[in-house]
Amino acid sequence: KHGNASIVGRAAGYILPPETTFRIKVIAPLERRIESMMRIRGLTHGDAQKYIEKRDADRIAFVRKYFQADAMDPLNYDLVINTEKVGIEGAVDTILIAFRDWTKSVGEKTRGAAKRAKAH
């Protein structure tokens, strides 16, 4: 409502209107996520795996309970990107390009709707 913002997680893509929200899901294979969690949080392999699996299950259950949606369905997102394939920098570059194109498309639709409204 007040301008552009980035909201990470928190089911924002299910709350905010899809026509004005660019929804991104960033994924990576479990083993890569475990390695990252071991490094970041200093966990053992087993503890990192348990932590990730519980967090994933909690997030999936939250979206299912409150939005009756499947958080793993790629059709709930405008862009799904696998960081194993492109890395973090590649993901950022891809997101910026896709967001720029999406913004142009939204702008064109908005301008077209405004023209149609004036005509009536």
Summary of the structure (lengths in Angstrom):
residues: 120
radius of gyration: 17.9
end to end distance: 26.1
largest distance: 64.7
contacts: 259
relative contact order: 0.13
helix: 68%
strand: 7%
